Structures are given as structure tokens and as C-alpha cells.
Amino acid sequence: MVRLEEMKSDEFQQYLDFAIKNYAAEHVKAGNWDETEAVSKAALEYEKLLPDGEKTNNHFLFTIRDGEQDIGIIWLAKRSADKGFIYDIYIKEGNQGRGYGKKAMKEIENVAKKLGLNRIGLHVFGHNQSARGLYDKLGYIETDIIMEKRI
């Protein structure tokens, strides 16, 4: 059974180390950032978003568990009285493609409802086709599309 547990301090540190590198790599892959500056830019973004770490006000970071197994993480922020934003969802390798992402997204909707939210947004990199397919199946719709051509 998939459940969300509030992220502990040591889990947050492990997540942060991974997330900064992963976010930097995604921006490099998307062509947004140069590889030499990507990690420092990503670290600055996380410092701005989570100045108090996992205890940052209106940010809810969870470890996704199946039984006692740590499956991944999901991070929801309350952006206004009625709208939330999923900053990150990550299912660890070896557990991907097994329905955990879908179940975690359903669980985060329950958390959002308890917070009084009635809408959730998220960002997905254009090259992440599997995530885009999942969000589409869950009823998320594209609200903005930025396109770019390298010349």
C-alpha cells in the first residue's frame, strides 16, 4: 500500500543532494543551462524555494513508501488559498513503471484537498514523455507551452 510520510531531516538532506544534481541535468538536457553553471544555478533555486529546508512554510515534502520500502519523494507547495504546485515527484529507479507515480499523485491530491486546495499545477520538461503521459492520464491539461528552436 502506497502512503506518503512527512520527510525527515536526514531524508531531506539525501533528497536535496540528489535533487540539485538531477534538476541541473534536466535543465542542461532541455538546453536551458550550460553544464558548467547548472549545479550552482540549481542549488540557488532550491535555496530560494526551501530556505528552511523541509520545514519551509507552505511546502510539504513527503517520502513515498510501500510498506517499509522507500519508493521516492513528492513535494507539494501551497501557492495560494486554493492552488497548489507539485515541485517534484521522483520514483527511484527499479520502482519506475510499477504504478507508484500514479498512486503518489492520487495521494497528494488527498493532501491538497485537506489543505483546502482545489487546483494543482506542475511543470514537466518537454523531453520527459513518460511523465507527460502520466499527467495526461491523471487529468492534467497543458496551460502554457513554451517552444524553442536552436538556430
N, C-alpha and C positions, 0 to 999 in steps of 0.2 A: 504494500500500500504506500503510495507516494504522499509525503507530507512535507510541509515547509516548517523549518525551525529557525528562529532568530539566530543570525550568525554570531558566533562568539568571537572575542578579540583575536585569538590565535588563528581562527579560520579566516577572519577578515585580513590579517596580515598575509596569509598564504594567497588568498584571493587577489589582494592588491598587487602583489608581486607578479602574479600570472596576468592579471587584467591589463596592467600598464603595457606589458610586452605584447600581449595579444591585440590590444586596441591600436598600438603603434603599427604593428604588422598589417592590420586591416586597412589603416589609412595609407600605408605605403602601397599595398596591393591595389587599392582604389585609385592610386595616383594623386592623392591629396597632399601627402607629405614626403619629403626627401628622407631617405633611410638614416642619414647621419643625425637628423634632428628629431626623428619620430618619437623616440623613447622619452626625451626631455619634454616634448610637447604633450605627450600622453600623461606624463606624471603631473604636469601643471594642470591639465584638465581635471584629473582626479582630486588634486589638492583643492581646486575651486569648488568642485561638486560635493566633496566629502571632507570639509575642514575638521570635523570632529570624528572622523572615521565612521565606524559602524553605528555610532551614537549620534550622527548628524541629524538634526531635527527634520522631520518630514521625509526622511529617507528610510526605507525598510529593506534590509538586506537579509536574505534567507539562504540557508543551506537546504538543498533539496535532498531528501532521504527516502530510501526504500528500505524499510526495516531499519537496520543499523548502518546500512551502506550509504556512504556519501556519494550522491549521484552528480551533483553540480550546484549551481547557485542561480538565484534570481533576485533582481534589485528593482524595487518599485519606489517611485518618489511621488509625493503628493504635491502637485504644482499649483493647484487652486482648490477652491472649496468642492468642486465637482469633477476635476480632471487629474488623472494620474499619468505617469510616464514610466515605462519599463526601460531603464537604462541598460540593463544587461540580463541576459539569460545564457547560461552555458551548461551544457551537459557534457560531462567528462567522456573522453574517448573510451571506447569499449562499452559505453552505455547509450551511445547515439543510435538513432534509428529503432529504438525499442519502445517508443511512445512516452518516454519520460518528459520530453519537452511539452507535449500536448497536455499531459496531466498537470505539470507545473504551471502552465499558463491558465488552466482552469482553476487551480488552487489560488493563484494570485488574483484572479477575478473575485473570488470569495473574500480575500483580504481587502481588496479595493472597495467592495460593497460595504464591508464593516467600517471602513474609513469614511463612508458617505459619498464615495465617488460614483459617478455614473458613466464615465468615459475613461478609456486608457489609450494612450498613444505609445508609439515606439519608433525607433529608427532601425533600418536594416540596410546594410551595404548592398548596392545593386548586384554585385557578383555573388552574393550569398543566396543562391537559388533554393537550397533546401529550406532555409529559414523563411524565405518569401512564400514558399509553398505551404508551410505550416501555418503561417499567419493568415494566409488567404483562406485555408480550410477552417480556421477558427473565427472567421467573420471580420477580420481586419480589412480595411479598404485603404487604398492609396489616397492620401490627401494632398501630397506635394510630390512632384517628381522633378529632380534636377538632372539634366542631361549635359554631357560634356563630350567634346571631341578633341583629341590631341592633334595639333597641326604642326 
